[in-house]
């Protein structure tokens, strides 16, 4: 199942998918991306302010089962 990955309050760019350059339509700033099972996606995040930012899968059952976390920016 595909996971719609989202970061609250920040934007990011996809650096690579499974070590490969992303397609042209994925090279702009994003706040949500689709991630396939067993896929590795490397991103560069732009945080404009210090604080705690939440990230999670947008499928509620996945989020409820642990596909969420926080990043603390100091």
N, C-alpha and C positions, 0 to 999 in steps of 0.2 A: 504494500500500500504506500502511496506517495504521502510524504509529510510536508504540509505547508508550514515552513519555519518562519517565525516572526520575531522581531526585536522591538520592544516598546521604546518610543522616544528617540530612536536613532535610525540612521540610514547606513547602508553598507553596499559594497561592490563585490561581486563574485570575482575572485582571483583565479580559481580553477575548479573544475569538476573532475574528480578522479585523476588529478595531475595534468589535465588538458585545459587549454584556454577555453573559456566559455564562448558560446555562440554570440554573434553580434547583438542579438536582441536581449542578451543578459548582461551587457557591459555597462549599463547605466546604474544610477543609484536606486536601491531597492529598500523596502521595509519588510517584504515577505518574499520567499522563494520556495519552489517545490524541490524537495529532496527525495530521491528514490531510495528504496531499501538497499542497504549495503553500499551506498554511495558516499564518497567523501567530498565535501565542498569546503574550499578555503575561501574565507571572506576577509575584507578589510572594513572595519567599522569606524564611522565618524561619530564620536560622542561630543556634543557641544557644551555639556556641562558636567560637573562632578555630580556623583550620586549613584544610586542603585538602579540598574536597568534589568528588566525581566525579559527572558527569551523563552519561547515555547512552541510546540506544535499546535496548529490551529484546529486540530481534531480533538474535541473535548475529551473523549475517552483516552486518547494518548496523553494529553496534558494531565488528566487525573491519575494516570498510571506512571507518572514520573518524567515525562518528556517536557520538562521545564526547568529553569534555573535562573540565577541572577549573576550579573556582572557588576562589581563595584568599581567605579571610576573615581580616583582620588586626584 
